[in-house]
Amino acid sequence: MLDIIVLMIPIFLLISVGFMADRFELMPEGGASALNLFMFNLGLPALIFEAIAGCNPSDLKQFDFLFVFSVGLLASMFLTLAIMRRCGRSFSESCVLAMMAASPNVTFVGLPMLMAFFPGNRTVVLASSISNILLIFMVLLAMLLLDMHKDAATEGVKKKSGLAAAALLFLVKNPVLIATVAGLLFCGLGLSVPGPLGVFCHMLGSTVAPCALVALGFMVSLQLKERGSYPKVSTQLIINGVKFIVQPLLVWGLFKLLGTDPFWTALGVLLAATPSATLAYILSEKYNVAGAESSWAIISSIFLSLLVLPLLALVFR
């Protein structure tokens, strides 16, 4: 329990910095939006390129883990999407909220948590890296769906040709996708990232987590101050129910069904039960959709993970 609390302290501090920055007017109006644009167009592509390009192709041959974690992410996303649509939410809102429910924070919470629970075991780094790559493709899928739906709604286009054009535009101009493709080329061809480029990507990519959390605190302050915005309990219950009950149970069940090694099963379940990823919150800000609910989902999932993760750690240690 203490290990989890210690891991969460820096996250809460960064959110608090953003909150206080707004309250004491330390950032200009629109500062959080500028931070999110910086993260999405610069920091996030650098982080993604570094993560994928640094992988050894042989490291990705954990087929059980790849399959189960992929199914867990996709099933959680589309289940939440269907529930939100059934509740009368728009497609864009449903898609963003589904990402909040389906996206575990495998890098900034998952990796240090696993390193604390299983000290000295390098397998935890591999599991976190594989999960992170799968999460990147989830983000790309959500962006593609949001962009295609936005273009179709704006132009009144429902034809396949219109959707194909929207998809093509997404592929050509998206910095996250460009970084993903570049990273896959380096990984697949076995190329080493040149030293200066690697340092550049590491420095730029390292800004994503702190910037996202500071912007999150800033937005929470704005919601409370300007709109008195408090979370809709039913929405938070759906998101966190899928996040902490459905996804871990589904992942555990599939691992047991496939007879996966118990240690890899433990890693997969613990990673699935981490709080909602800040990448999902960045999506909500980029598309200006469900910002209030997304920010509250991040915070509520962090608090809930303080209860869930220690219990799971006791079960699987």
Secondary structure, 3 states (H helix, E strand, C coil): CHHHHHHHHHHHHHHHHHHHHHHCCCCCCCHHHHHHHHHHHHHHHHHHHHHHHCCCHHHHCCHHHHHHHHHHHHHHHHHHHHHHHHCCCCHHHHHHHHHHHHCECHHHHHHHHHHHHCCCCCHHHHHHHHHHHHHHHHHHHHHHHHHHHHHHHHHCCCCHHHHHHHHHHHHHHCHHHHHHHHHHHHHHHCCCCCHHHHHHHHHHHCCHHHHHHHHHHHHHHHHHHHHCCCCCHHHHHHHHHHHHHHHHHHHHHHHHHHCCCHHHHHHHHHHHCCCECHHHHHHHHHCCCCHHHHHHHHHHHHHHHHHHHHHHHHHHC
